[in-house]
């Protein structure tokens, strides 16, 4: 090997190692960035993600929630925490199709099941599969299932549109407003997610095992907000 070749090999090997390290570092940063973005998008995060979610929820929904919380005599902090828990405070809030609900509604329509909650075959007499899919999809900041519009006697567009807070708060009031006025928040979060109160024994039956605990934790952010806004912070002259 000539002196020139030896010098080239000395510089080439470290250069290749440096390029490999840099490529791995970039891939790692991209992977972390994608994970961080996704967990913030999902609204199921803690730590710094709470900062992001609280501000999105306040910015998009605080005024409407304050109005309808007062109208229906429901706790503002609970409704805000629920929105952050269900939709991450995003606007538009997005949607989520639930195949198992679709199958249950289809069974009701086709006469092989008498009812699904308050939904009967009479409600679904003219519903095709596309309509059932909309009814089996959760909508709006509270992520209400489409078939909940039957109880409210409104259309799906009402629970996902500009008045989603109004109709969603009305539905909450009708279904478990009593528990909220008793400050039974553990039951309230569990009822919203599963349709049943928090179990007296055993594990919670929510989709995410920490759903109820997260909701109660998030309420602290909005309770503190109410307290801060109610204080007279004027500095005496």
C-alpha positions in Angstrom: 0.0 0.0 0.0 1.3 3.4 -1.0 1.6 6.3 1.5 -1.2 8.1 -0.3 -3.5 5.0 -0.2 -2.8 4.6 3.5 -3.7 8.2 4.2 -6.9 7.9 2.2 -8.0 4.7 4.1 -7.4 6.6 7.4 -9.8 9.3 6.5 -12.4 7.1 4.7 -13.1 4.8 7.5 -13.9 7.5 10.1 -15.9 9.4 7.5 -18.1 6.3 6.8 -18.6 5.8 10.6 -19.5 9.4 11.0 -22.0 9.3 8.2 -23.6 6.1 9.6 -23.8 7.7 13.0 -25.4 10.8 11.6 -27.9 8.8 9.6 -28.9 6.8 12.7 -29.2 10.0 14.7 -31.5 11.5 12.1 -33.7 8.4 12.0 -33.9 8.4 15.8 -35.0 12.0 15.8 -37.6 11.5 13.1 -38.9 8.5 15.0 -39.1 10.4 18.3 -40.8 13.4 16.5 -43.4 11.1 14.9 -44.2 9.4 18.3 -44.4 12.8 20.0 -46.7 14.2 17.3 -48.9 11.2 17.4 -49.3 11.1 21.2 -50.2 14.8 21.2 -52.7 14.2 18.3 -54.4 11.4 20.2 -54.7 13.5 23.3 -53.6 10.6 25.5 -50.4 12.0 27.0 -48.9 13.3 30.2 -46.2 15.7 31.1 -45.4 18.4 28.4 -48.4 17.0 26.4 -50.8 18.3 29.1 -49.5 21.8 28.4 -50.4 21.5 24.8 -53.8 19.8 25.3 -55.0 22.3 28.0 -54.2 25.2 25.8 -55.9 23.7 22.8 -59.0 22.9 24.8 -59.2 26.3 26.3 -58.6 28.1 23.0 -61.2 26.1 21.0 -63.9 25.4 23.6 -63.7 27.4 26.8 -66.3 30.0 26.0 -68.9 27.5 24.7 -68.3 25.1 27.6 -68.6 28.0 30.2 -72.0 29.0 28.6 -73.5 25.5 28.6 -72.0 24.4 31.9 -74.0 27.2 33.5 -77.1 26.6 31.5 -77.3 22.9 32.4 -75.7 23.3 35.9 -72.8 21.0 35.2 -69.1 21.5 36.3 -67.0 23.4 33.8 -63.8 21.6 34.9 -65.3 18.2 34.2 -66.6 19.1 30.7 -63.2 20.7 29.7 -61.3 17.7 31.1 -63.6 15.3 29.2 -63.0 17.2 25.9 -59.3 17.0 26.4 -59.5 13.3 27.3 -61.7 12.4 24.3 -60.4 14.6 21.5 -57.3 16.3 22.8 -58.9 19.7 22.4 -58.6 19.5 18.6 -61.0 21.4 16.3 -62.3 19.8 14.3 -62.4 17.0 16.8 -62.2 14.1 14.3 -64.1 10.9 14.4 -63.7 7.2 15.3 -65.6 4.3 13.7 -66.5 1.4 16.1 -67.0 -1.8 14.2 -68.5 -3.7 17.1 -71.2 -1.0 17.6 -72.0 -1.2 13.8 -72.6 -5.0 14.2 -74.9 -4.4 17.1 -76.9 -1.8 15.3 -77.1 -3.9 12.2 -78.5 -6.8 14.3 -81.2 -4.4 15.7 -82.1 -3.3 12.2 -82.2 -6.8 10.9 -84.4 -8.1 13.8 -81.9 -10.4 15.4 -81.5 -8.2 18.5 -84.4 -6.3 20.1 -82.6 -3.1 21.0 -79.2 -1.5 21.6 -79.5 0.9 24.5 -82.4 3.1 23.5 -82.2 2.3 19.8 -84.9 -0.1 18.4 -85.7 -1.5 15.0 -88.2 1.3 14.6 -85.5 3.9 14.7 -83.4 2.0 12.1 -86.2 0.9 9.7 -84.9 2.9 6.7 -81.2 2.9 7.6 -78.8 1.5 5.1 -75.3 0.3 6.0 -73.7 3.7 5.4 -76.2 5.3 7.7 -75.4 2.7 10.4 -71.7 3.4 10.0 -72.4 7.0 10.8 -74.4 6.0 13.8 -71.6 3.7 14.9 -69.0 6.5 14.7 -68.1 8.9 17.5 -68.2 12.6 16.7 -67.3 16.0 18.1 -65.3 17.2 21.0 -67.0 14.8 23.4 -66.8 12.0 20.9 -70.5 11.1 21.2 -71.5 8.0 19.3 -73.7 8.9 16.3 -76.7 6.9 17.6 -76.8 9.2 20.7 -78.5 11.7 18.4 -81.7 9.5 18.6 -82.1 10.3 22.4 -81.6 14.0 21.7 -83.9 13.9 18.7 -81.4 15.7 16.5 -79.3 14.8 13.4 -75.7 13.6 13.5 -74.6 16.9 12.0 -75.8 18.6 15.1 -73.5 16.6 17.5 -70.4 17.2 15.3 -71.0 20.7 14.0 -70.9 24.2 15.4 -73.3 23.4 18.2 -71.6 20.2 19.3 -70.9 21.6 22.8 -74.5 22.5 23.3 -75.9 19.1 22.2 -73.1 17.2 23.9 -73.7 18.9 27.2 -77.4 18.3 26.9 -76.8 14.6 26.4 -74.4 14.5 29.4 -77.0 16.2 31.5 -79.8 13.8 30.5 -77.7 10.7 31.0 -75.5 11.3 34.0 -76.0 14.9 35.1 -77.2 13.7 38.5 -73.8 12.0 39.2 -72.0 15.2 38.2 -74.1 17.4 40.5 -73.2 14.9 43.3 -69.5 15.3 42.3 -69.3 11.6 41.6 -66.6 12.2 38.9 -65.2 8.7 39.0 -68.6 7.3 38.0 -69.2 10.1 35.5 -66.0 9.5 33.5 -66.7 5.7 33.5 -70.3 6.3 32.4 -69.2 8.5 29.5 -66.8 5.9 28.2 -68.6 2.6 29.0 -72.2 3.5 29.8 -71.8 2.0 33.3 -70.7 3.4 36.7 -67.2 2.8 38.0 -67.1 -0.8 39.2 -67.3 -1.4 43.0 -64.7 -4.1 42.7 -62.2 -5.1 40.0 -60.6 -3.0 37.3 -62.2 -0.2 35.3 -63.7 -1.3 32.0 -62.7 1.8 30.0 -60.8 1.5 26.7 -57.7 3.0 28.3 -57.2 1.6 31.9 -56.1 5.1 33.1 -59.0 6.9 31.4 -60.8 7.8 34.7 -57.6 8.7 36.6 -56.4 10.9 33.7 -59.8 12.6 33.6 -59.8 13.5 37.3 -56.2 14.6 37.0 -57.0 16.9 34.1 -59.9 18.5 36.0 -57.3 20.1 38.3 -56.1 22.3 35.4 -59.5 23.7 34.8 -60.5 24.0 38.5 -57.3 26.1 39.0 -58.3 28.2 36.0 -61.7 28.9 37.5 -60.1 29.8 40.9 -57.5 32.1 39.2 -60.2 34.0 37.2 -62.4 34.5 40.2 -59.6 36.2 42.2 -59.3 40.0 42.3 -55.7 40.5 41.1 -55.8 44.3 41.0 -52.7 45.8 42.7 -53.7 48.5 45.2 -52.4 52.0 44.4 
